[in-house]
Structure formats: structure tokens, C-alpha cells
Amino acid sequence: MFRAPSQANLPHLHTLLNDIHGDIDQIARHLGISPSTLRKYRAQGQAPRSVMLALFWESTWGRMTADAVAFNHAAAHAALAESLKRQNKRLIAQIEQLEAELAQNDGHAANAPIFMVG
């Protein structure tokens, strides 16, 4: 349901701030808070959850999490596509077999389940 980590699984604020390139002013501007507020959070070693989540998704861990989710979705969709190709191949073979059996008969019923057009 939620992709964001729980509070217990978030890296420490200092770790997140050290991982993100840029100075305190740039990070604060990106977060929409004043640099003094971010300095206060850094001094306390904690910040509101919204700030922690924003920093997490900008950090290496957040990008790796997003990349892993994207890779897993891509792998699942690729496997589904291959499965559908195999199913399509089986169904085409089944239709060809039914058409071959139909071609062997001279008379065709008007309500035959398979018919050839043209």
C-alpha cells in the first residue's frame, strides 16, 4: 500500500542530510522551510515526518527504493508479456488445427462454431 518507510526504518536525520549534496540553504529551499529551521532540526537530531520523508526520497536510499520498485514492476510486466505470447502461440496453433479439420469436410453447417471467410 504505502511505499514510504516507517519511522523506525528511516535513516537518521544527520545521515540523510550528509547523503544529499548541497548546503543547508539549498536543502531548506528545496523543502520550503527556512535555513534556520533546518539548522534547528539538525541540532535536535530530529525533524517532522514530512521533512524526513522528503529527505529520504531525495537520498540514495530513497532513489534505490524507487529503482528497485520500478525494476520489480518491469520484471513482472516482462514475465506477463512472455506468458501472454506463449498463450497466444498455443491459441493460434489450436485455431490452425480447427481450421485444418474444418477444411477436410465438404459440407459446412450454417451454424458451425468456426468458419472460413473468403
MOPAC internal coordinates of N, CA, C and O (Angstrom, degrees):
PM7 1SCF
backbone

  N    0.0000 0     0.00 0     0.00 0    0    0    0
  C    1.4405 1     0.00 0     0.00 0    1    0    0
  C    1.5322 1   109.35 1     0.00 0    2    1    0
  O    1.2310 1   119.58 1   111.13 1    3    2    1
  N    1.3290 1   118.40 1   -68.87 1    3    2    1
  C    1.4567 1   121.23 1   179.99 1    5    3    2
  C    1.5180 1   109.27 1   -97.08 1    6    5    3
  O    1.2310 1   120.33 1   -41.00 1    7    6    5
  N    1.3108 1   116.97 1   139.00 1    7    6    5
  C    1.4608 1   121.63 1   178.75 1    9    7    6
  C    1.5301 1   111.96 1   -91.96 1   10    9    7
  O    1.2310 1   120.49 1   160.46 1   11   10    9
  N    1.3182 1   116.67 1   -19.54 1   11   10    9
  C    1.4628 1   120.30 1  -176.65 1   13   11   10
  C    1.5270 1   109.78 1   -71.50 1   14   13   11
  O    1.2310 1   120.39 1   -36.91 1   15   14   13
  N    1.3228 1   116.87 1   143.09 1   15   14   13
  C    1.4648 1   119.72 1   178.80 1   17   15   14
  C    1.5224 1   110.97 1   -71.83 1   18   17   15
  O    1.2310 1   121.29 1   -24.12 1   19   18   17
  N    1.3213 1   115.13 1   155.88 1   19   18   17
  C    1.4610 1   118.90 1   175.49 1   21   19   18
  C    1.5277 1   108.85 1   -71.27 1   22   21   19
  O    1.2310 1   121.23 1   -11.68 1   23   22   21
  N    1.3043 1   115.25 1   168.32 1   23   22   21
  C    1.4670 1   119.51 1  -178.52 1   25   23   22
  C    1.5285 1   110.88 1   -58.60 1   26   25   23
  O    1.2310 1   120.58 1   144.54 1   27   26   25
  N    1.3234 1   116.50 1   -35.46 1   27   26   25
  C    1.4668 1   120.33 1  -178.15 1   29   27   26
  C    1.5279 1   111.87 1   -70.24 1   30   29   27
  O    1.2310 1   119.91 1   155.40 1   31   30   29
  N    1.3193 1   117.77 1   -24.60 1   31   30   29
  C    1.4615 1   120.91 1  -176.99 1   33   31   30
  C    1.5258 1   113.81 1   -96.52 1   34   33   31
  O    1.2310 1   120.06 1  -179.89 1   35   34   33
  N    1.3189 1   117.50 1     0.11 1   35   34   33
  C    1.4639 1   119.87 1   178.13 1   37   35   34
  C    1.5266 1   109.81 1   -79.12 1   38   37   35
  O    1.2310 1   120.30 1   -39.60 1   39   38   37
  N    1.3222 1   117.04 1   140.40 1   39   38   37
  C    1.4694 1   118.62 1   172.87 1   41   39   38
  C    1.5309 1   109.77 1   -64.40 1   42   41   39
  O    1.2310 1   120.60 1   -19.51 1   43   42   41
  N    1.3099 1   116.46 1   160.49 1   43   42   41
  C    1.4644 1   121.67 1   179.72 1   45   43   42
  C    1.5275 1   109.70 1   -63.67 1   46   45   43
  O    1.2310 1   120.85 1   -27.99 1   47   46   45
  N    1.3195 1   115.99 1   152.01 1   47   46   45
  C    1.4614 1   121.65 1  -178.75 1   49   47   46
  C    1.5251 1   111.58 1   -55.39 1   50   49   47
  O    1.2310 1   119.87 1   136.17 1   51   50   49
  N    1.3289 1   117.85 1   -43.83 1   51   50   49
  C    1.4658 1   120.06 1  -179.92 1   53   51   50
  C    1.5224 1   110.98 1   -61.97 1   54   53   51
  O    1.2310 1   120.57 1   140.99 1   55   54   53
  N    1.3200 1   116.52 1   -39.01 1   55   54   53
  C    1.4645 1   120.72 1   179.36 1   57   55   54
  C    1.5231 1   110.41 1   -64.38 1   58   57   55
  O    1.2310 1   120.60 1   136.95 1   59   58   57
  N    1.3272 1   116.46 1   -43.05 1   59   58   57
  C    1.4688 1   119.99 1   179.37 1   61   59   58
  C    1.5236 1   110.95 1   -64.64 1   62   61   59
  O    1.2310 1   120.49 1   134.22 1   63   62   61
  N    1.3252 1   116.66 1   -45.78 1   63   62   61
  C    1.4663 1   119.76 1  -178.70 1   65   63   62
  C    1.5239 1   111.40 1   -64.81 1   66   65   63
  O    1.2310 1   120.13 1   142.97 1   67   66   65
  N    1.3289 1   117.36 1   -37.03 1   67   66   65
  C    1.4666 1   120.26 1   178.50 1   69   67   66
  C    1.5241 1   111.95 1   -70.42 1   70   69   67
  O    1.2310 1   120.39 1   153.15 1   71   70   69
  N    1.3225 1   116.87 1   -26.85 1   71   70   69
  C    1.4636 1   120.68 1  -177.98 1   73   71   70
  C    1.5298 1   112.12 1   -78.29 1   74   73   71
  O    1.2310 1   120.62 1   150.94 1   75   74   73
  N    1.3217 1   116.41 1   -29.06 1   75   74   73
  C    1.4652 1   120.80 1  -176.75 1   77   75   74
  C    1.5261 1   108.86 1   -86.30 1   78   77   75
  O    1.2310 1   120.94 1   -52.49 1   79   78   77
  N    1.3194 1   115.80 1   127.51 1   79   78   77
  C    1.4643 1   120.64 1  -179.94 1   81   79   78
  C    1.5212 1   109.33 1   -76.02 1   82   81   79
  O    1.2310 1   120.86 1   -41.85 1   83   82   81
  N    1.2934 1   115.96 1   138.15 1   83   82   81
  C    1.4543 1   121.65 1  -179.33 1   85   83   82
  C    1.5132 1   109.45 1   126.28 1   86   85   83
  O    1.2310 1   121.29 1   -21.06 1   87   86   85
  N    1.3218 1   115.13 1   158.94 1   87   86   85
  C    1.4584 1   118.16 1  -179.81 1   89   87   86
  C    1.5271 1   109.96 1   -87.55 1   90   89   87
  O    1.2310 1   121.29 1    -4.32 1   91   90   89
  N    1.3162 1   115.14 1   175.68 1   91   90   89
  C    1.4673 1   121.50 1  -177.06 1   93   91   90
  C    1.5238 1   111.11 1   -58.43 1   94   93   91
  O    1.2310 1   120.27 1   140.45 1   95   94   93
  N    1.3365 1   117.09 1   -39.55 1   95   94   93
  C    1.4675 1   120.31 1  -178.98 1   97   95   94
  C    1.5274 1   111.17 1   -62.68 1   98   97   95
  O    1.2310 1   119.95 1   135.97 1   99   98   97
  N    1.3261 1   117.70 1   -44.03 1   99   98   97
  C    1.4664 1   121.21 1  -179.89 1  101   99   98
  C    1.5260 1   111.22 1   -65.61 1  102  101   99
  O    1.2310 1   120.72 1   136.27 1  103  102  101
  N    1.3190 1   116.24 1   -43.73 1  103  102  101
  C    1.4704 1   119.84 1  -179.58 1  105  103  102
  C    1.5249 1   110.15 1   -65.05 1  106  105  103
  O    1.2310 1   120.28 1   136.88 1  107  106  105
  N    1.3358 1   117.06 1   -43.12 1  107  106  105
  C    1.4658 1   120.84 1   178.98 1  109  107  106
  C    1.5243 1   110.81 1   -62.15 1  110  109  107
  O    1.2310 1   120.24 1   138.15 1  111  110  109
  N    1.3259 1   117.15 1   -41.85 1  111  110  109
  C    1.4621 1   120.99 1   178.47 1  113  111  110
  C    1.5330 1   110.20 1   -61.62 1  114  113  111
  O    1.2310 1   120.88 1   137.97 1  115  114  113
  N    1.3265 1   115.92 1   -42.03 1  115  114  113
  C    1.4684 1   120.62 1   179.20 1  117  115  114
  C    1.5343 1   111.12 1   -63.62 1  118  117  115
  O    1.2310 1   120.79 1   143.05 1  119  118  117
  N    1.3309 1   116.10 1   -36.95 1  119  118  117
  C    1.4636 1   120.52 1  -179.68 1  121  119  118
  C    1.5274 1   112.60 1   -79.89 1  122  121  119
  O    1.2310 1   120.33 1   165.64 1  123  122  121
  N    1.3225 1   116.97 1   -14.36 1  123  122  121
  C    1.4641 1   120.21 1  -178.69 1  125  123  122
  C    1.5250 1   112.76 1    79.15 1  126  125  123
  O    1.2310 1   120.71 1  -153.32 1  127  126  125
  N    1.3228 1   116.24 1    26.68 1  127  126  125
  C    1.4643 1   120.80 1   176.99 1  129  127  126
  C    1.5263 1   108.16 1  -124.72 1  130  129  127
  O    1.2310 1   120.81 1   -12.79 1  131  130  129
  N    1.3133 1   116.06 1   167.21 1  131  130  129
  C    1.4678 1   119.00 1  -179.62 1  133  131  130
  C    1.5305 1   109.67 1   -78.94 1  134  133  131
  O    1.2310 1   120.55 1   -28.25 1  135  134  133
  N    1.3223 1   116.55 1   151.75 1  135  134  133
  C    1.4717 1   119.59 1   177.45 1  137  135  134
  C    1.5279 1   112.70 1   -58.44 1  138  137  135
  O    1.2310 1   120.42 1   145.37 1  139  138  137
  N    1.3375 1   116.81 1   -34.63 1  139  138  137
  C    1.4730 1   118.95 1   179.67 1  141  139  138
  C    1.5333 1   111.00 1   -66.10 1  142  141  139
  O    1.2310 1   120.44 1   144.40 1  143  142  141
  N    1.3180 1   116.76 1   -35.60 1  143  142  141
  C    1.4689 1   120.21 1   177.09 1  145  143  142
  C    1.5222 1   110.55 1   -65.04 1  146  145  143
  O    1.2310 1   120.58 1   136.73 1  147  146  145
  N    1.3271 1   116.50 1   -43.27 1  147  146  145
  C    1.4651 1   119.59 1   178.79 1  149  147  146
  C    1.5272 1   110.77 1   -66.21 1  150  149  147
  O    1.2310 1   120.20 1   142.76 1  151  150  149
  N    1.3200 1   117.22 1   -37.24 1  151  150  149
  C    1.4717 1   119.85 1   176.32 1  153  151  150
  C    1.5366 1   110.71 1   -63.67 1  154  153  151
  O    1.2310 1   120.93 1   141.29 1  155  154  153
  N    1.3383 1   115.82 1   -38.71 1  155  154  153
  C    1.4705 1   120.15 1   177.56 1  157  155  154
  C    1.5289 1   109.93 1   -63.14 1  158  157  155
  O    1.2310 1   120.43 1   135.08 1  159  158  157
  N    1.3381 1   116.78 1   -44.92 1  159  158  157
  C    1.4672 1   120.15 1   177.67 1  161  159  158
  C    1.5281 1   110.48 1   -59.97 1  162  161  159
  O    1.2310 1   120.81 1   137.97 1  163  162  161
  N    1.3141 1   116.05 1   -42.03 1  163  162  161
  C    1.4728 1   120.17 1  -178.97 1  165  163  162
  C    1.5295 1   110.47 1   -64.70 1  166  165  163
  O    1.2310 1   120.29 1   138.46 1  167  166  165
  N    1.3256 1   117.05 1   -41.54 1  167  166  165
  C    1.4690 1   120.83 1   179.37 1  169  167  166
  C    1.5268 1   110.99 1   -64.83 1  170  169  167
  O    1.2310 1   120.54 1   143.09 1  171  170  169
  N    1.3403 1   116.58 1   -36.91 1  171  170  169
  C    1.4658 1   120.73 1   179.38 1  173  171  170
  C    1.5311 1   111.86 1   -78.18 1  174  173  171
  O    1.2310 1   120.69 1   158.97 1  175  174  173
  N    1.3226 1   116.28 1   -21.03 1  175  174  173
  C    1.4614 1   119.98 1  -178.38 1  177  175  174
  C    1.5096 1   113.76 1    78.38 1  178  177  175
  O    1.2310 1   120.30 1  -167.35 1  179  178  177
  N    1.3120 1   117.03 1    12.65 1  179  178  177
  C    1.4639 1   121.16 1   178.19 1  181  179  178
  C    1.5195 1   109.60 1  -151.53 1  182  181  179
  O    1.2310 1   121.55 1   -23.71 1  183  182  181
  N    1.3278 1   114.63 1   156.29 1  183  182  181
  C    1.4630 1   121.06 1  -179.22 1  185  183  182
  C    1.5213 1   107.89 1  -145.01 1  186  185  183
  O    1.2310 1   120.03 1   -15.79 1  187  186  185
  N    1.3315 1   117.55 1   164.21 1  187  186  185
  C    1.4639 1   119.29 1   175.94 1  189  187  186
  C    1.5314 1   111.05 1   -58.63 1  190  189  187
  O    1.2310 1   121.26 1   -26.24 1  191  190  189
  N    1.3109 1   115.20 1   153.76 1  191  190  189
  C    1.4677 1   120.60 1  -176.35 1  193  191  190
  C    1.5230 1   111.57 1   -56.80 1  194  193  191
  O    1.2310 1   119.69 1   141.15 1  195  194  193
  N    1.3242 1   118.19 1   -38.85 1  195  194  193
  C    1.4679 1   120.12 1  -179.29 1  197  195  194
  C    1.5301 1   111.06 1   -61.22 1  198  197  195
  O    1.2310 1   120.49 1   140.63 1  199  198  197
  N    1.3156 1   116.68 1   -39.37 1  199  198  197
  C    1.4692 1   120.86 1   177.97 1  201  199  198
  C    1.5230 1   109.66 1   -68.27 1  202  201  199
  O    1.2310 1   120.62 1   136.59 1  203  202  201
  N    1.3322 1   116.43 1   -43.41 1  203  202  201
  C    1.4702 1   120.51 1   179.81 1  205  203  202
  C    1.5276 1   111.13 1   -61.56 1  206  205  203
  O    1.2310 1   120.48 1   137.93 1  207  206  205
  N    1.3281 1   116.69 1   -42.07 1  207  206  205
  C    1.4673 1   119.43 1   179.84 1  209  207  206
  C    1.5219 1   111.29 1   -67.70 1  210  209  207
  O    1.2310 1   120.45 1   139.09 1  211  210  209
  N    1.3301 1   116.75 1   -40.91 1  211  210  209
  C    1.4685 1   119.15 1   177.98 1  213  211  210
  C    1.5227 1   110.51 1   -61.90 1  214  213  211
  O    1.2310 1   120.45 1   137.40 1  215  214  213
  N    1.3186 1   116.75 1   -42.60 1  215  214  213
  C    1.4633 1   120.24 1   178.20 1  217  215  214
  C    1.5274 1   111.01 1   -66.86 1  218  217  215
  O    1.2310 1   120.54 1   141.39 1  219  218  217
  N    1.3312 1   116.58 1   -38.61 1  219  218  217
  C    1.4692 1   119.94 1   179.60 1  221  219  218
  C    1.5204 1   110.97 1   -59.52 1  222  221  219
  O    1.2310 1   120.05 1   131.92 1  223  222  221
  N    1.3411 1   117.50 1   -48.08 1  223  222  221
  C    1.4678 1   120.04 1  -176.48 1  225  223  222
  C    1.5199 1   111.91 1   -69.27 1  226  225  223
  O    1.2310 1   119.67 1   159.09 1  227  226  225
  N    1.3247 1   118.23 1   -20.91 1  227  226  225
  C    1.4642 1   121.20 1   175.77 1  229  227  226
  C    1.5268 1   112.23 1   -87.68 1  230  229  227
  O    1.2310 1   120.32 1   167.98 1  231  230  229
  N    1.3167 1   117.00 1   -12.02 1  231  230  229
  C    1.4662 1   120.85 1  -177.08 1  233  231  230
  C    1.5284 1   111.05 1   -85.22 1  234  233  231
  O    1.2310 1   121.41 1    -5.34 1  235  234  233
  N    1.3164 1   114.91 1   174.66 1  235  234  233
  C    1.4648 1   121.29 1   176.99 1  237  235  234
  C    1.5195 1   110.62 1   -59.36 1  238  237  235
  O    1.2310 1   120.09 1   139.90 1  239  238  237
  N    1.3400 1   117.44 1   -40.10 1  239  238  237
  C    1.4639 1   121.02 1  -178.00 1  241  239  238
  C    1.5259 1   111.28 1   -65.84 1  242  241  239
  O    1.2310 1   120.37 1   138.65 1  243  242  241
  N    1.3100 1   116.90 1   -41.35 1  243  242  241
  C    1.4634 1   119.74 1   178.77 1  245  243  242
  C    1.5179 1   111.98 1   -65.71 1  246  245  243
  O    1.2310 1   120.88 1   137.26 1  247  246  245
  N    1.3391 1   115.92 1   -42.74 1  247  246  245
  C    1.4667 1   119.11 1   178.87 1  249  247  246
  C    1.5253 1   110.69 1   -65.41 1  250  249  247
  O    1.2310 1   120.36 1   140.73 1  251  250  249
  N    1.3512 1   116.92 1   -39.27 1  251  250  249
  C    1.4665 1   119.44 1   177.93 1  253  251  250
  C    1.5284 1   110.97 1   -65.42 1  254  253  251
  O    1.2310 1   120.16 1   141.68 1  255  254  253
  N    1.3230 1   117.30 1   -38.32 1  255  254  253
  C    1.4630 1   120.90 1   177.61 1  257  255  254
  C    1.5203 1   110.25 1   -62.99 1  258  257  255
  O    1.2310 1   120.49 1   133.28 1  259  258  257
  N    1.3274 1   116.66 1   -46.72 1  259  258  257
  C    1.4666 1   120.36 1   179.37 1  261  259  258
  C    1.5254 1   111.04 1   -63.39 1  262  261  259
  O    1.2310 1   120.35 1   138.72 1  263  262  261
  N    1.3302 1   116.94 1   -41.28 1  263  262  261
  C    1.4662 1   120.38 1   178.20 1  265  263  262
  C    1.5232 1   111.28 1   -63.54 1  266  265  263
  O    1.2310 1   120.16 1   138.82 1  267  266  265
  N    1.3256 1   117.30 1   -41.18 1  267  266  265
  C    1.4676 1   120.80 1  -179.86 1  269  267  266
  C    1.5218 1   110.87 1   -64.88 1  270  269  267
  O    1.2310 1   120.46 1   138.11 1  271  270  269
  N    1.3240 1   116.74 1   -41.89 1  271  270  269
  C    1.4644 1   120.11 1   178.60 1  273  271  270
  C    1.5274 1   110.01 1   -64.32 1  274  273  271
  O    1.2310 1   120.31 1   136.01 1  275  274  273
  N    1.3289 1   117.02 1   -43.99 1  275  274  273
  C    1.4691 1   120.45 1   179.23 1  277  275  274
  C    1.5274 1   110.73 1   -63.00 1  278  277  275
  O    1.2310 1   120.13 1   137.85 1  279  278  277
  N    1.3312 1   117.35 1   -42.15 1  279  278  277
  C    1.4663 1   120.82 1   178.85 1  281  279  278
  C    1.5221 1   110.86 1   -63.09 1  282  281  279
  O    1.2310 1   120.25 1   135.24 1  283  282  281
  N    1.3314 1   117.12 1   -44.76 1  283  282  281
  C    1.4635 1   120.30 1  -179.73 1  285  283  282
  C    1.5202 1   111.57 1   -63.42 1  286  285  283
  O    1.2310 1   120.18 1   139.79 1  287  286  285
  N    1.3304 1   117.25 1   -40.21 1  287  286  285
  C    1.4662 1   119.73 1   176.82 1  289  287  286
  C    1.5243 1   110.70 1   -64.97 1  290  289  287
  O    1.2310 1   120.38 1   137.71 1  291  290  289
  N    1.3195 1   116.88 1   -42.29 1  291  290  289
  C    1.4678 1   120.29 1   179.36 1  293  291  290
  C    1.5230 1   110.85 1   -63.24 1  294  293  291
  O    1.2310 1   120.19 1   138.17 1  295  294  293
  N    1.3247 1   117.25 1   -41.83 1  295  294  293
  C    1.4683 1   120.54 1   179.05 1  297  295  294
  C    1.5239 1   110.84 1   -64.59 1  298  297  295
  O    1.2310 1   120.40 1   138.93 1  299  298  297
  N    1.3172 1   116.84 1   -41.07 1  299  298  297
  C    1.4668 1   120.14 1   178.91 1  301  299  298
  C    1.5234 1   110.79 1   -64.67 1  302  301  299
  O    1.2310 1   120.12 1   137.75 1  303  302  301
  N    1.3271 1   117.37 1   -42.25 1  303  302  301
  C    1.4642 1   120.32 1   179.75 1  305  303  302
  C    1.5262 1   111.30 1   -69.17 1  306  305  303
  O    1.2310 1   120.00 1   144.68 1  307  306  305
  N    1.3237 1   117.60 1   -35.32 1  307  306  305
  C    1.4685 1   120.28 1   176.74 1  309  307  306
  C    1.5211 1   110.22 1   -65.55 1  310  309  307
  O    1.2310 1   120.24 1   138.35 1  311  310  309
  N    1.3293 1   117.14 1   -41.65 1  311  310  309
  C    1.4679 1   120.62 1   177.89 1  313  311  310
  C    1.5237 1   110.59 1   -64.49 1  314  313  311
  O    1.2310 1   120.30 1   140.05 1  315  314  313
  N    1.3206 1   117.02 1   -39.95 1  315  314  313
  C    1.4654 1   120.30 1   177.58 1  317  315  314
  C    1.5176 1   110.83 1   -64.00 1  318  317  315
  O    1.2310 1   120.17 1   137.94 1  319  318  317
  N    1.3298 1   117.29 1   -42.06 1  319  318  317
  C    1.4672 1   120.80 1   179.01 1  321  319  318
  C    1.5232 1   110.74 1   -61.79 1  322  321  319
  O    1.2310 1   120.04 1   137.06 1  323  322  321
  N    1.3330 1   117.52 1   -42.94 1  323  322  321
  C    1.4676 1   120.54 1   178.23 1  325  323  322
  C    1.5234 1   110.99 1   -64.54 1  326  325  323
  O    1.2310 1   120.50 1   139.60 1  327  326  325
  N    1.3102 1   116.64 1   -40.40 1  327  326  325
  C    1.4644 1   120.97 1   178.25 1  329  327  326
  C    1.5275 1   110.78 1   -62.25 1  330  329  327
  O    1.2310 1   120.74 1   137.04 1  331  330  329
  N    1.3177 1   116.19 1   -42.96 1  331  330  329
  C    1.4657 1   120.10 1   179.30 1  333  331  330
  C    1.5252 1   111.47 1   -67.61 1  334  333  331
  O    1.2310 1   120.07 1   145.97 1  335  334  333
  N    1.3360 1   117.47 1   -34.03 1  335  334  333
  C    1.4687 1   120.17 1   175.87 1  337  335  334
  C    1.5250 1   110.55 1   -63.44 1  338  337  335
  O    1.2310 1   120.60 1   136.15 1  339  338  337
  N    1.3511 1   116.46 1   -43.85 1  339  338  337
  C    1.4686 1   119.89 1   178.91 1  341  339  338
  C    1.5237 1   111.16 1   -64.02 1  342  341  339
  O    1.2310 1   120.57 1   137.92 1  343  342  341
  N    1.3274 1   116.52 1   -42.08 1  343  342  341
  C    1.4573 1   120.29 1   178.62 1  345  343  342
  C    1.5240 1   110.30 1   -63.93 1  346  345  343
  O    1.2310 1   120.04 1   138.06 1  347  346  345
  N    1.3172 1   117.52 1   -41.94 1  347  346  345
  C    1.4581 1   121.77 1   178.85 1  349  347  346
  C    1.5249 1   110.50 1   -62.26 1  350  349  347
  O    1.2310 1   120.40 1   138.78 1  351  350  349
  N    1.3279 1   116.84 1   -41.22 1  351  350  349
  C    1.4612 1   121.16 1   179.00 1  353  351  350
  C    1.5296 1   110.68 1   -62.51 1  354  353  351
  O    1.2310 1   120.39 1   136.84 1  355  354  353
  N    1.3494 1   116.86 1   -43.16 1  355  354  353
  C    1.4728 1   120.26 1   177.77 1  357  355  354
  C    1.5207 1   111.41 1   -63.14 1  358  357  355
  O    1.2310 1   120.30 1   137.68 1  359  358  357
  N    1.3172 1   117.04 1   -42.32 1  359  358  357
  C    1.4653 1   120.42 1  -178.90 1  361  359  358
  C    1.5241 1   111.48 1   -67.28 1  362  361  359
  O    1.2310 1   120.30 1   142.12 1  363  362  361
  N    1.3302 1   117.03 1   -37.88 1  363  362  361
  C    1.4672 1   120.11 1   176.97 1  365  363  362
  C    1.5194 1   110.05 1   -63.29 1  366  365  363
  O    1.2310 1   120.20 1   137.86 1  367  366  365
  N    1.3375 1   117.22 1   -42.14 1  367  366  365
  C    1.4687 1   120.43 1   177.99 1  369  367  366
  C    1.5210 1   110.79 1   -63.25 1  370  369  367
  O    1.2310 1   120.28 1   140.75 1  371  370  369
  N    1.3137 1   117.06 1   -39.25 1  371  370  369
  C    1.4673 1   120.83 1   178.73 1  373  371  370
  C    1.5251 1   110.57 1   -65.45 1  374  373  371
  O    1.2310 1   119.98 1   137.85 1  375  374  373
  N    1.3078 1   117.63 1   -42.15 1  375  374  373
  C    1.4694 1   121.02 1   178.40 1  377  375  374
  C    1.5219 1   110.23 1   -64.75 1  378  377  375
  O    1.2310 1   120.15 1   138.02 1  379  378  377
  N    1.3334 1   117.32 1   -41.98 1  379  378  377
  C    1.4690 1   120.02 1   178.63 1  381  379  378
  C    1.5211 1   111.18 1   -62.42 1  382  381  379
  O    1.2310 1   120.37 1   141.50 1  383  382  381
  N    1.3287 1   116.89 1   -38.50 1  383  382  381
  C    1.4645 1   120.23 1   177.92 1  385  383  382
  C    1.5265 1   110.59 1   -65.73 1  386  385  383
  O    1.2310 1   120.03 1   136.70 1  387  386  385
  N    1.3016 1   117.55 1   -43.30 1  387  386  385
  C    1.4692 1   120.53 1   178.57 1  389  387  386
  C    1.5259 1   111.13 1   -65.32 1  390  389  387
  O    1.2310 1   120.15 1   140.93 1  391  390  389
  N    1.3225 1   117.33 1   -39.07 1  391  390  389
  C    1.4614 1   120.04 1   178.03 1  393  391  390
  C    1.5245 1   110.83 1   -66.38 1  394  393  391
  O    1.2310 1   120.23 1   143.84 1  395  394  393
  N    1.3448 1   117.17 1   -36.16 1  395  394  393
  C    1.4686 1   120.17 1   177.75 1  397  395  394
  C    1.5226 1   110.44 1   -65.90 1  398  397  395
  O    1.2310 1   120.01 1   138.35 1  399  398  397
  N    1.3188 1   117.59 1   -41.65 1  399  398  397
  C    1.4639 1   120.70 1   177.01 1  401  399  398
  C    1.5192 1   110.75 1   -65.08 1  402  401  399
  O    1.2310 1   120.24 1   142.64 1  403  402  401
  N    1.2955 1   117.15 1   -37.36 1  403  402  401
  C    1.4651 1   121.15 1   179.00 1  405  403  402
  C    1.5226 1   110.68 1   -67.09 1  406  405  403
  O    1.2310 1   120.16 1   143.84 1  407  406  405
  N    1.3235 1   117.31 1   -36.16 1  407  406  405
  C    1.4673 1   121.19 1  -179.03 1  409  407  406
  C    1.5230 1   111.78 1   -68.34 1  410  409  407
  O    1.2310 1   119.40 1   157.67 1  411  410  409
  N    1.3294 1   118.75 1   -22.33 1  411  410  409
  C    1.4583 1   121.92 1  -179.97 1  413  411  410
  C    1.5209 1   112.01 1   -74.04 1  414  413  411
  O    1.2310 1   119.49 1   157.04 1  415  414  413
  N    1.3011 1   118.58 1   -22.96 1  415  414  413
  C    1.4697 1   122.22 1  -178.98 1  417  415  414
  C    1.5211 1   110.09 1   -87.98 1  418  417  415
  O    1.2310 1   121.54 1   -39.88 1  419  418  417
  N    1.3454 1   114.66 1   140.12 1  419  418  417
  C    1.4661 1   118.82 1   178.17 1  421  419  418
  C    1.5205 1   111.48 1   -79.91 1  422  421  419
  O    1.2310 1   120.36 1   133.78 1  423  422  421
  N    1.3109 1   116.92 1   -46.22 1  423  422  421
  C    1.4638 1   119.96 1  -177.77 1  425  423  422
  C    1.5161 1   110.36 1   -92.23 1  426  425  423
  O    1.2310 1   121.19 1   -36.49 1  427  426  425
  N    1.2924 1   115.33 1   143.51 1  427  426  425
  C    1.4630 1   120.06 1   179.57 1  429  427  426
  C    1.5169 1   108.47 1  -122.27 1  430  429  427
  O    1.2310 1   121.17 1   -47.57 1  431  430  429
  N    1.3072 1   115.36 1   132.43 1  431  430  429
  C    1.4593 1   119.50 1   177.53 1  433  431  430
  C    1.5247 1   109.19 1   -75.01 1  434  433  431
  O    1.2310 1   121.14 1   -31.82 1  435  434  433
  N    1.3041 1   115.42 1   148.18 1  435  434  433
  C    1.4616 1   120.04 1  -179.74 1  437  435  434
  C    1.5286 1   111.41 1   -66.33 1  438  437  435
  O    1.2310 1   120.87 1   151.85 1  439  438  437
  N    1.3173 1   115.94 1   -28.15 1  439  438  437
  C    1.4679 1   119.12 1  -178.52 1  441  439  438
  C    1.5308 1   111.79 1  -108.77 1  442  441  439
  O    1.2310 1   120.12 1  -148.30 1  443  442  441
  N    1.3201 1   117.37 1    31.70 1  443  442  441
  C    1.4603 1   121.32 1   179.34 1  445  443  442
  C    1.5349 1   109.53 1   -63.32 1  446  445  443
  O    1.2310 1   120.30 1   -38.32 1  447  446  445
  N    1.3373 1   117.03 1   141.68 1  447  446  445
  C    1.4610 1   118.75 1  -177.93 1  449  447  446
  C    1.5261 1   113.11 1   -67.88 1  450  449  447
  O    1.2310 1   120.39 1   153.31 1  451  450  449
  N    1.3348 1   116.86 1   -26.69 1  451  450  449
  C    1.4589 1   121.14 1   177.30 1  453  451  450
  C    1.5088 1   107.13 1  -127.56 1  454  453  451
  O    1.2310 1   120.74 1   -45.42 1  455  454  453
  N    1.2947 1   116.19 1   134.58 1  455  454  453
  C    1.4555 1   119.94 1   179.65 1  457  455  454
  C    1.5108 1   108.98 1  -141.27 1  458  457  455
  O    1.2310 1   121.16 1   -24.50 1  459  458  457
  N    1.3061 1   115.38 1   155.50 1  459  458  457
  C    1.4593 1   120.64 1   178.38 1  461  459  458
  C    1.5209 1   108.71 1  -101.02 1  462  461  459
  O    1.2310 1   121.31 1   -45.27 1  463  462  461
  N    1.2809 1   115.10 1   134.73 1  463  462  461
  C    1.4522 1   120.39 1   177.79 1  465  463  462
  C    1.5137 1   107.47 1  -104.31 1  466  465  463
  O    1.2310 1   121.31 1   -53.92 1  467  466  465
  N    1.3419 1   115.10 1   126.08 1  467  466  465
  C    1.4486 1   119.93 1   175.46 1  469  467  466
  C    1.4722 1   117.20 1    82.91 1  470  469  467
  O    1.2310 1   120.10 1   180.00 1  471  470  469

